[in-house]
Amino acid sequence: MKEKKNGHFFHFLISHAKTYGFVFPSSEIYGGLNAVYDYGQYGVELKNNIKEYWWKSMTQIHENIVGLDSSVLMHSNVWKASGHIDKFNEFLIDNKDSKKRYNPEKLIKEYVTFMQKKCSKKMSHSKKNEILSRLDQSFKKNDFSDIRVLIDELNIYDPICGSKNWTNIRPFNMMFKVKEEKGDLFLRPETAQGIFSNFLNIKKSNRMKIPFGIAQIGKSFRNEMIARQFIFRMREFEQMEMQFFILPKEEMKWYEYWKKIRLKWHLELNLGNEKYKLRDHENKLAHYASIGSDIEFHFPFGFREMEGIHSRRDFDLKNHEIFSKKKLRIFCEKNKLESYIPYVIETSLGLDRLFLAIFSSSLKKEKLKNGNQRIVLKIPPYLSPIKAAIFPLVQKDGLPEIAKKIFNDLKIDYRLIYDQKKSIGKLYRRQDAIGTPLCFTIDHDTLKSNTVTMRYRDTMLQKRVHINNISKMIENETGLKNILIKLSKQSINQ
């Protein structure tokens, strides 16, 4: 029943995102593209506010972190050095009858979970562990023939058509190629390599000393064979990454620091502490990592990775030094004749996944005291697409003119909405649905006292405030400054 309920909510969430201008299917008038989406008028505002929150948290709070915006296209040797050409593979298996493509690991794990939940008498806990252990060992040995045998032994069938007519398992490189006369280029599958290839430029031009970080927000592209779950897994997505360069002997110190500081950053969103898990990687690490953890979030379809914290050690800089034949080293402070390649601690957050986490956690259906229901998007106020709405109670008696003047006086400082087309109740409901924290209504009492009615989104409580205090109220309720001050104190105290 819970799975069914979550499924209904997810469909409601996707519908709400489209209806209210947050997320649209890309190229929808031509039938759309699988796993490609466009952000609408309110979606792009929310997305930009999330970016600003992350960017300022990184580059303004931390004096030793600077920003970068590297190109999507880079020399193909970048991807040879990073290991992506040889190792950035997913493994797939096709069903010959349904023509559908699957990840064999997920296929087996989903089958095991189904058998244990729905048919508990058929699969014991020890049997489940035995299957998963065999699967893990086969992947470590690259023994794909054994995984194929395991699928046959378990009689796993295609969930769509019921067929067991499977192909062999084969690797599938996830990078998009761009054909060039002088050789293939690739759309970058991650933003990190742009940081590593600019390591010397940043260090020299800004006189950076170890430890220091380079932050970047940018698009990445992956030819996902099974892209699904709305904007959680897409072919074109945005990353917010920071690479922190350190002394090798301080690897664990900074790894633990960034695990703590990043989790605290997420918890400040107040989406619910119980929705987060910090999961250390025990087996399957990325090819570049020596140790890693994921901050997982409870999406409508379960706990999934949202941000990764890894120690990449000197993997990237060392390989780029070999392939480029350029010295990517730091000279020791004490002995200028000695040099070393710094280690790197990475924090990598999926912007689209964070957008989905905020959107899904904030979307509520609430039953009101009068028996009616409202749909409200309780986005953290400092991230809300629209900070406040300005309404005249009626379209006469000079009220629209006063409301419009307030709107025009404040629109340079805040993202506002002016509306007068419907009844006040419908105007409130519209703003609730797009997550506007405050509404200010100009009524006949405004003509007498220069005060307006201020309504809070979350509680629907109202109070009178003076026109001259509207700007201050918006700043107090929706400004980013207070949360950045709090985060700054936390980073200093670590």
N, C-alpha and C positions, 0 to 999 in steps of 0.2 A: 504493500500500500504506500509506503514511504517513497519507493522508487517511482511509482505512478504519480504521486503528488509532486515530486521534484520534476518529473517530465512535463506535467501540466504547467508548472511555474516557469520552466525554461521556455516553453512555447509562448507563454504570456510575456515573458521578458523580451524575447526577440520581436514580438509584435509591438510592444510598447516602444522599443528602441526605434522601430521604423515609423510608427504612427506619429511620434512626437519629435522626429527629426534628429535622432542621435546616430543611428547606423542604418545604412541602406545596402542592399545587395548591389555589387558593382555591375554596371552595364545591364541593369534589370530590363530595360526596354528591348534588349536583344536576347533575353533569356537568362542573363546572368552568367557569372563565372564561378566555378566551384572554389570555395575558400578564398574569395577576394571580396572585400567590402569597402564601402565609402563611408566617411564620417560626415553626417549632416550638420546643419547650422548650430545645433546645441552640442552635438558630439564633438565637433572640432573645438568648441570653447572649453568643454570639460577636458579634452585631451591636452590642449595648450596649458590649462591651469595645472594639470598633473605634471607636465613637463617643467613648468616654472617652479613648482614645489620641489621637485627632485633636483633641478639644476641649481637653485639657490641653496638647497641643503648641502650640495656637494661643493660648489665653487665659491660660495660666499661665507659659509660657516667655517669651512676648512681653508686656512690660509695657504696651505701647501698643495692645493688641488686646483688645476687650471682646466680650461675647456678646449675642445677641438671639434672641427667639423670636417672630416675627411671624405674623399670622393667615394662614390659607390663602385666605380671601375678602378681597378688597380692592376699593376703588372702581374702576369700569370705566375711569375716566380714567387710572388707573395704567397700564393696558395700552395705552391710546391713546398716552400719552406715551412709553412704552418701545418702541413700534413693533410690539408683538406682534399687535395686531388687524389691522394692514395687512401685516405682513411675516413673521409666524411660520407659514409655509406649507411643506408638503411637496408634491411634485408626484406625481401618480399616473396610472396607466394600467390599465385593466381589460381582461381577455380576455373577450369576449362568450360564448364557449363554456364555458370552465371556471368562469366567474364569479369568478375569482381576481384580486386587486389587486396591482399591482407598482409599485415605484419605478423609473421609466424609466432613471434614471442607473445604478442598480445592475443593472438588466436588461442594459443595454449593456455595462457593465464586466465583469459575470460571463460574458457571452457571449464577449467579447474574450479574457479570461483562459482560458476553456475552449478556444477555438479555438487559442490559442498553445500551451497545454500538451498537449492531446490531438491536435491536428491541425496540428502545427508547419509542415508543408509548405503549408498553406492560408493562413497568415497570417504575414507577416514582421514583424519588430520595427518597421520603418518604417511599415508599414500600421497596426499597433496604435496607434502614436503619432499618426498622421494621424486616426484615428477618435476617439481621446480628446481631441485638440486641437479637433476640430470640435464634439464634445460640450460641451467647456468653453466655447467661444466662443458656442455657441447658448444655454447657460444664462445667460451674462453679458448677452446681448442679450434674454433672455426670449423667444427664438424657439423656442417649443415645437412649432410646425409642422415645423421642420427636424429636430428630434429625432424626431418621429413618422415623417418621411420616412426618417431614418437607420435606424430600426428596420425599416422595410420593405425598404430597400436591403440590409441585412445578413441579411434573411430570418430574423429572430429569432422563434422560436416559443415558445409557452407550455411550460415545462418539465414541466408536469403532463399536459396532454392533447395537446400537439403542434400546437395551433391557432395560426394567425397572424391571427386575427380580433380586432384590437385596437380599442379606443375611442380618441378623441382624448385628449391629455394635458391635465390640468386641475389647478389649485391646490386644496389641501385644508388649511384652518386646523386646527392641532393642539390648540387649546384646548378644554376641556370647558365648555359653557355651563350656567349655572344660571339658570332662568327666575325673574324677579321682576316684581312689578307695576310697579315704577318703572324697569324696564329690565334688561337682561341683566347678570348677574355671571358671573365665570369662576373656575374652579379654577385656581390659579396654576400656570403651566408652569415656573417657576423661583422660587427663594427670594430672588434678588438684589434684586428690586424692593421687598420688605419692608424691606431694609436702606436703600435709597436714600430711601424715603419717611419713614424714621425718622432720617435723617442729622442734622437739626437737634436732635431730641430727645436723641439720644445725645451729640452735641457739647456741648450746653448743660448737661445733667444731670450729665455726668461731667467737664466742663471739659477736654475733649480738645483737643489741639493737633496740627497737622499735623507729621509723618505719623502717622496712626493707622488702625487697622483695626476692622471689625465682622464677627464670625463668627456663623454660624448653621447649625444642622442642622434640616432639615425636609422634609416631604413635598411633592412636586410631581406634577403630573398632565399627561400628554400623550396625546392621542388618536392614538397611533401607528397608522399604517395597516398596517404590517407589523411587528408585535411578535413577536420570536422569540429563539432562543438562550437559553432558560431565563430566569434573572433578569438577563441582560445588558441586555435592552431591554424595559421594561415600561410599562404605562399609568400605574401608580401606583408611584412610586419615591422614594428619599430622597437628598437632596443634602447635602454638607458644603461650604459656601461661605464665603469670606472676601473682603470688599471692602476694599482698602487705599487710603486717601485720601492723596494726595501733592501736592507742588508740581509744576506742569506741567513745569518745566525739569528735573525729576529723574525723568522717565518711564522712560528707558532704564536708569537706575541701579537702580530698584526692580523693573523688569520682569526684569532679569537676576538680581537677588537672589532673587526668588521662584521663578524657574525652577530655580535651583541648590538652594535650601533645600527645595523640595517634592520634587525628585528624590531628594535625600539622605534625606528622611523615608521615602520608599517603599523605598529600598535597605536601610534598617535592618530591614525585615521579613525579610530574608534569604530571599526566595523565589527568588533567582537573578538576578544582575545581567544575565545575557544575555537575560532575559525582558523587559527594559525598552528602550524607544526614546524619545528626545526628538525629536519631529517639529515643525519650524517650519511654520506655515501660509504657503503661498506664494500661493495663489489664493483659495480659498473661505473667507473670513472671515465670522464672524457679523456681522449688520448693525450691531451696536453697537461692534465692535472695530476698532482701527487696526493692531494687531499681535497675534499669538497663537501659542502652541505647545501641543502635546498631549503628555502623558506616556502613551505607549502600552504595553500589556502583552500578552504572548503568552498568550492564552487557548487552550483546546483547539481553537478554530476559527480561530486566527490572531491576528495583532497587531490590537488595537482600542484606541480611546481609553478611558482610565480617568480622567484628570484634565486639565482645560484651564487654561492660564494666559494671560490676555489683558490687554491695555491697553484699557480702555473709554473712556479719556480723560475728557472732560466730557460725553459723550453723554447719559447718564441724568440727571444732576443738571440739566443745561441744559434738557432737555426737561421735566422735572418743574417747573422754575422757570417755564417758559412756560405749562404747562397749569394749574398750581396758583396762579400769580400770587404765589408766596411766594419770598423771596430765599433761595437755598440757596448762600450764599457764605461765604468766609473773609476776614477783614480781614488785611491784610499786617502783619507784625510791626514793620517799620520805619516804615511810613506807614499809620496807622490809618484814613486817609480813603480809601485804595485797597482794593479787594476783588477777589477772583477766585473762580472755580469750580474746585475741585481736580480733578485727574485721578485716575483709579481703576485700580489693578492688581487683577485678580480671580484668585483660585484657586478652581476649582470641581471637586469630586471626587464621583463617584457612589458612594454608600455600598454599594449593592447590587452594583455592579461590583467594588468592592474586596473585598467578601465573597466573590464568585465567584473572584476572583484568588487569594485566600488559600486558599479551600477546594480549588480545582482543583490548586494547586501543592503542597498539603500531603497530598493523598490518595495513598497508595502501596499497592502490592501487593508484599510482600517474601517471598522464599523463605528459610526458616529452615534451619539446619544439619541438622536432623532430617528434612528433606525436606518438611515442612509449609509452609503459606503463611499469612501474617497480613495483614490489612488494617489499616493504621494511618494516622491523620490527624495529621501532624506540624505542627500549627498552632503559630506562635510562642507559647511558654508564657505570656507575659503577656497574650495574647488568648484563650487557651483557655477554653471555656465552663465547664469544671469544672477547678479547680486541682489537686485531689488526691482520691483515693478511699481509704477506710478499710475494711479487711476483717478479720474474724476467720478464721483458718485453718480452724477447725471450729466447729460450733454447740454446743459444750459446754465443760466445764472452766473456765467463767468467762471465756472469751476474748471472746464477744459483748459481755459487760458492759464489759470494758476498752475494746474497740473503740468501743462506743457512747459511753462517757464522753469519749474522745479526740475523737470527732466532735462531740459537744455543746459541748465546750470551745472548739473552733476554728471552728464553723460561722458565728459572727458575723463573724469576720475574713475568711474565705475561702469561696468557693462550693465545697462539698464533696459527695461522694456516699458514702453508707454502703450496703454490700451484703453479703449473706451467703447468698444463695439457691443458688449453684452452686459447682462446684469452683473452686479458685484459678486454674487455667489458663483457664477460661472467663470468669472475672471479669476477668482481665488482658486477654483478647481484646476484651471489651466496651468496656473503657476505652480501649484502643488505637484502636478504631473511632470513638470520639467525641472523641479527641484529648486525653485527660487526661494531663498531663505526669508525674505522680508517683502511685504507689500505695504504701500503707503496710499491711503485713500483720501482724496480731497473732497470734503463735504461742506454743507452750509455753515457748520460751526467754524470752518476755516476762515470764512469771511469775517467772523466776529473776533476770533481769538488768535488767528495765525497758527493754529495747531491742526495737525492731521491725525488720522487713525493709522497706527502702525500695527500690522498683524504678523505674528511669528508663524512660519511654516509648520514647525514640528508640533507645537502645542495648540495652534490656532488662537492663542490668547491675543487680546488687543489692548492697546493703550494709546493715549494721546501724547503726541510729542510736538514740540515747536518746529516750525519750518526750518529755522536756523540750525536745528540739531539733527536734521535728517542725515547729512553727510557723516557726522560723528557716529551716529547709530549704525550706518552701513559699514563704516570702517571697523568699529568695535566688534560687530557680529561676523563680518566676512573677510577682514584683512588677514593677510598671510604673515604679518610681522610677529604677532604673538606666538604662533606655532614655531617660527624660526628662532625666536629668542629661547624658547624651551628646548629645542633641539640643540642649539648652540651650547647651552649649559650642560646638556648630557654629554656632548662630545668632549668638552673640556674635562669633565669629571671622570671620564673613562680611564 
